[in-house]
């Protein structure tokens, strides 16, 4: 939805008051009425180069969020789970075999 609103001026982007192709009016969210755009430029259309810059920022943001979730959030969870497993393994008592050697327990 963000890509569509950013790249494609039209009714859908006018609904969100971003990148509106109609230079005179935007649609009211509540009543469906037309309201004049109240800014010095009388438009909300963004230049194409700026739209592509925003798309690059959106893609970079998504990539950084995925990397953060994978490396930090899941990494911490995995480390805590490994530490808990290691603690449980240490709590299991070792067994001696017939010769008095300690047998591995896992």
HUVENTA-V438229 format. One record per helix or strand of 2 or more residues. SS is the DSSP state (~ for helix, > for strand). FROM is the first residue (numbers start at 1). TO is the last residue. Records with the same first field share a line. If there is no record, write none. Layout:
# HUVENTA-V438229
SS=FROM-TO ; FROM-TO
This chain:
# HUVENTA-V438229
~=2-7 ; 11-15 ; 48-91
>=25-27 ; 34-36 ; 95-96 ; 102-103
